[in-house]
Amino acid sequence: MDPLHCSPRRHVLAALATLCTALAPLSQATAQDAAAYPDRPVKIVVPFPPGGAADVYARLVGQKLGEAWGGKQAVVIDNRAGAGGVIGTDVAAKAPADGSTLLMVTIGHAVNPFMYSKLPYDTRADLVPVGVVAKVPSVVVTGPALKGKTMQDLVALAKAQPDAVQYASSGVGTTSHVGAALLESMSGAHMLHVPYKGAAPALQDVMADRVALSVDIITSSLPLVKSGKLNGVAVTSAKRSPQLPEVPTVAEAGLPGYEFVSWYMLLAPAKTPAPVLEKLNAALRAMAQSPDFRARVEGTGGEVASMTLKESGDYLDAEFTRWAKVVKERNIKAEP
């Protein structure tokens, strides 16, 4: 064979051999890093104040990770509240990508890229899913003045008097805001959004009939519904909540296809080694099988979730698509 024809092939093979030789130590190092992980304390950033659902789940996950690792490394919770979760998310996005920093997020993570004109990080490029921890439904609640009203009654009222019916939320872009925005989007109703600085003041005004309703996460609204201080009109999940079995779903109550649950997902900086992500994801899925973990999540009104890395990524992608549409339709914008 003509050596001129053989030469290019030999060059290609030689180049491939050189590349493989160069990559081998990197592959071995990555595997060794995963085997040794965690070799330092692990921090879970919570971009919200202590006491909320994200904080509760982060602390529960941190405790269970510490137990699974035999106390080899501490897991600490770092609350970095502010700007609808942006401040804490920015901290995690810029942290070393070695598995030492994780981030607990909820629906706002999928809403913020479309609600803010500019963010200090790239939501989809700078962070990747580790796993979904839990899903929690919300409850459409009203005060005494609307006691006995059904979901159909509220929608009819909002349609008859656009923007006359007010709904309270924990703030722009929060779970209670987007849950109600989705309800508006699917029903064609128009209500007036009244944002508060947290669930507590929002629900206080619903109980006092200053605001008609709220679409509040069951974790905070459940005790008030059970005590009769709030009226549970409908739950937002696809099926009824075991905590409020007598309250119909929004779909049952007249809005077919409506389903809205808050999800709590653990993320990591995007360049975290894949074997480390797999190790963390496996720990989350094992955790989901623990009777103690399940009981504690269900005690908050939530449901344990268990997803692979790919399933978690697909789930988050679908949420980005869903909320981009709602934010655009309802013209939701961040407060200046």
N, C-alpha and C positions, 0 to 999 in steps of 0.2 A: 504494500500500500504506500502511496505517495506520502512521505513524511510531512509535507506541507499541510496535508489534510489531517494528520494525526496531532499535529502540534497544538491547535486550538483546544482540542478535547483534553489533552494532557494538562494544559494550562488551567482549564476549568476544574478538572479533578483536583489538581494541586491546590487551587484556591479554596475549594470546598473543604479539603482536608485541613488546611490552615485555619479556616473559620471554625470548624468543629473542635479543633484543638484549643482555640481561643475561648470558645463558649463553654467547654467542659468544666473548667474551674468555676465559672459563674453559676452553672447549673448545680454543681456540688455545693457551692456556698449557699445558694438559695435553699436547697434541701436541708443543709445543716442548720441554717437560721430557723427554718420551720420546726425542726426537731427540737431545737433549744428553746423555742418560744413557749411561754414568755420568759425572757431573761432579764426583765426589768419591770418596775411597776407599770400597770396599765391604767390609763385615765379615760373615763367616759365623759365627754363633754355633753352637758344638757343645756341647750340654748334657751332655757326658760327658768323661772324662779323655782326654788324648792317647794315641794308640796303638790305640784300638779301631776297629771297622769304620766307625762314623759319622765319626770323625776322619779316617780314611784317605780316605773318599770326599769329605769336605768339602775336604780339601787338594787332592785330584785335580781336583775341580770348580773350586776357586779358581784353580789353576794354568791350567786350560784357559780359564776366563773371562778371565783376565789376557792370555793369548795372543790370544784372539778380539778383545779390545779394543785390541790392539796396544800393550799396556803403558801405555795412557793413564791408567789408574788402578790402584792397588794393591788386591789382594784379600787381606785378612788373616783369619786364623782365631782365634777367641776362644773358648777352652775354658772353659765355666762349669758344671762338674760339680756334682752333688749332688741329693739328694731324687728320685732316679729320673728325672732330666731336668727336673724342675719349675723349678729355679733358673734354668737357662739359657733355658728356654722363656719364663719370666716376663720376663727381660731383653729378649728379642726382641719379645714381645707389646706391650711398652710403649715400644719404640723408635720414632723418627720413621718415618712411612709414606711414605718417598721412594725406596725401593730401596737405601738405603745399609746396611740391616741385613737379613740373611737368616738362616734357621735350618735346620739339618740334623737331621731327626728320623727315628725308626724306630718300630716297633710300639708301644712304650711310650706314644707320643703318643696313640694310639687307645685305650689301656687306662686311662691315668691318670684321665680324667674319670669313670670308673665305679668306680675303685679308691679314689680319695681322696674323702672326704666334702666337702672344700672345696679349691679351687685359687685362687691369687691372680690368675687370668686366666680368661677364658671361652675354652675350647679351640677351639670352633667359630666363635665370633663375632670373636675377636681376631686370628686368623691364617688365611691362605688359601694353598692350594698354588701353587707355581711350577712344579713338575714332579717326576716320579718319576725318580730317578737310577739305581737298581740294585735287584735282588732277589737275595737270598742264602739258599740252603737251610740247614737245620740237619741234624745227624746224631745219631741215637740211639746213644750210646756207653756201653759197660760196661767194667768192669775185668777182671782175670785170672780172678776167681772165677766169672764168668758167660761165660767164653769159649765160643763155640760155640752159645750160646743164641740163638734166633730171636726176632723180634718177638712171635710167637704164644706162645712160651714165657714171655716177660716179662709179657704181658697175663694169661696163665693163672695165673702165680705171684701177680701183684698181686690178682687176683680171689679166689684161694684163701686168701690171707692179707692182708686189707685193712689198709693202713697199715704193713705189715711191710716192704714194699719202699720204700726211700728213694730219692729223686732229688734231685740237686744242681742249684742254679741260681746265676746271678750276682747274685741279689737279687730281692726281691718285685717283681713286675710287669715283670721283664726278659724278653727274648726267650726265654731258656732256661726261665723259669718258665711263661710262657703257652703255649709250645709243648708242654710236658708236660701242662699243664692241659687243652689241647685234646685231647690223646691220651686223658687220663682221661675227658673228657666224651664222646668218641665211642666209647670201648671199654667204658665202665661199670666200669673198674678204679678202685681207690682206693689211692693211694700217699702216702707221707709226704714233704712238701716240706721240704728243708733249704736255706735261703738262705745264700749266701756273699757276700762283698764283692768280687765280680769273678769272671771265668771261670777265672783261673789257680788260685786256691785250691780252687775247686769241682772242677776236673778233677784236681787233685792227689789229692783224697780219693777220686775215682772210680778213679784208677789204683792207689791203695793199698787198694781194696776196703772203705773205710770207708762208702762210699755206693754203692748198686747201679748207678745210671745217671745220665746227664744227656742232655738234648736240646740239644746245643750247636751254635752257629753254625759252619758249615764252615770259616770263616776261621781260627778258633783251634784247632779239633779236627783239621783235615786233617793237619798234620805229625805229630801224635801217633798217628793211625790208621795213617798210612803207615809209621811207625817201629815199629808193633806195640805201643806202650805202651797204646793203647786199642783196643777192639774196635768196629768200625763195624757196627752191627746193621741200621740202615735209614736212608735219607735221607728228609727230610720233603717234598721237592718232588714235583710230579706225575710227573716223569720222572727217571731216574737222572742223577747228576752225572757229567759228563765227567772230573772229578777222581777219582771213586771208582766207576768203571763196574761193578765187581764187587759193589757193595753195593746191594741192592734198595731200592725205595721202601717207605715204611710201608704204602701201599695194596697193593703187590705182596705184602708180607710178612704180610698178613692183616687189614688195616683199610681196606677199600674206602672211597673218598671222602675219606680224610685227605689234606690238602694244607696245608702251612705253610711260608711263606718270610718271611724278614725283608725289609722294604722300606726303602729310604732315600730320603726325600723332602725337597725343598727347599721351605720355606715363607717367607712374607713377612708383615709386619703387614697387617691386613685392608684398610686404606684406601690401600694403595699404588696409584697410578694404573694403570688397566687397560692402557694402552699400555706401561708399564714392565714389567708382568707378562708381557705378550705378547713383549716383546723378550727378557726373560730366558728364557722358555719356548722361544723359537726357538733361543736359544743352546744350551740343554740338548739339544734335539733334534738340532741340528747336531753337537754334541759326541758324541752317541750313534752317529753315523755314522763317527767317526774311528777308524781301525784301531788307533792307539796307545791311545786311551781304552778301546776294547773289550778289547784285549789285557790292559791293566792291571787292569780290573775282573774279567775272567775268570781272571786269575792269582790272585785272592783267593778263587776258588770261586764268584764271583757271576755274574750275568747282567745285561747292560745293559738298561735300560728306556727307552722313549721314548713319552711321552704328551703330548697337548695339555693346555691348561689345564682344559678341561671333563672330559677323560678322567681327569686327575689328581684333580679334585674328586669325580667319581663313584667313583673307586677308594677315596679316603679315606672317603667316606660309607659305602661298603660295609664297610670295616674297622671303623668305629665301631659299626655294627650287629652285626657278627660278634662283636667282643670284649665288647660290652655283655652279650650272651647268655652267653658263657663265664665272665666275671667273676661274674655273678649265679649261675650254676649251681654254680661251684666255690667261691663265697663268698670270693673273693680280696679282701683288704683291705691297704691300705698299712700298713707298720710305723709305730707311733706315733713 
